[in-house]
Amino acid sequence: MIDATIRYAIEVRITHRRELENKLDRAVEGAIREALKEPGRGVLVTRHDHQTFTVELSHSVPHGTISELAT
């Protein structure tokens, strides 16, 4: 579910479970910084599989909100 108007999206890949929290936290923090520059989009974290996630800004998520989606 990628919004065509997104200007910020990052893919996070992990190889070990212990990487998950750290890598996702850093990606979400970066997305929040970007969202503050241009209000109107929230952070959407999508889990594609056990090793791949996308952290992006989306107009479908209210500003100031982090939403999670599993595909």
C-alpha positions as CSV (number, residue, x, y, z in Angstrom):
1,M,0.0,0.0,0.0
2,I,2.3,2.8,-1.2
3,D,0.8,6.2,-1.7
4,A,1.9,7.7,-5.0
5,T,2.6,11.1,-3.4
6,I,5.0,9.7,-0.8
7,R,8.3,11.4,-0.7
8,Y,9.7,9.5,2.2
9,A,9.9,5.7,2.4
10,I,12.7,3.4,3.7
11,E,13.0,-0.3,3.5
12,V,14.3,-2.0,6.6
13,R,15.8,-5.5,6.3
14,I,16.9,-7.6,9.3
15,T,18.9,-10.8,9.4
16,H,18.6,-11.4,13.2
17,R,15.7,-10.8,15.5
18,R,17.9,-8.7,17.8
19,E,18.2,-6.1,15.0
20,L,14.5,-5.5,14.7
21,E,13.8,-3.0,17.4
22,N,16.9,-0.9,16.8
23,K,16.6,-0.6,13.0
24,L,12.8,0.0,13.1
25,D,13.2,2.6,15.9
26,R,15.8,4.5,13.8
27,A,13.7,4.4,10.7
28,V,10.6,5.6,12.5
29,E,12.6,8.4,14.2
30,G,13.7,9.5,10.7
31,A,10.2,9.4,9.4
32,I,8.9,11.5,12.3
33,R,11.6,14.1,11.6
34,E,10.5,14.3,8.0
35,A,6.8,14.4,9.0
36,L,7.5,17.4,11.2
37,K,8.9,19.3,8.2
38,E,5.7,18.9,6.2
39,P,2.7,18.2,8.5
40,G,-0.2,16.3,7.0
41,R,1.2,12.8,6.9
42,G,1.6,10.1,9.5
43,V,4.1,7.2,9.7
44,L,3.1,3.8,8.3
45,V,5.1,0.8,9.2
46,T,4.4,-2.2,7.0
47,R,5.6,-5.7,7.7
48,H,6.1,-7.6,4.4
49,D,7.6,-10.7,6.0
50,H,9.7,-11.7,9.0
51,Q,12.8,-9.8,7.6
52,T,11.4,-6.9,5.6
53,F,9.6,-3.8,6.6
54,T,8.8,-0.4,5.0
55,V,8.6,2.8,7.0
56,E,7.0,5.6,5.1
57,L,5.0,8.8,5.4
58,S,1.4,8.5,4.2
59,H,-1.6,10.7,3.8
60,S,-3.7,7.8,4.8
61,V,-2.3,8.0,8.4
62,P,-3.2,11.1,10.4
63,H,-0.3,13.4,11.3
64,G,1.2,12.6,14.6
65,T,0.2,8.9,14.4
66,I,2.2,5.7,13.7
67,S,0.2,2.9,12.2
68,E,1.3,-0.7,11.6
69,L,0.2,-2.9,8.8
70,A,1.1,-6.6,8.1
71,T,0.7,-7.8,4.6
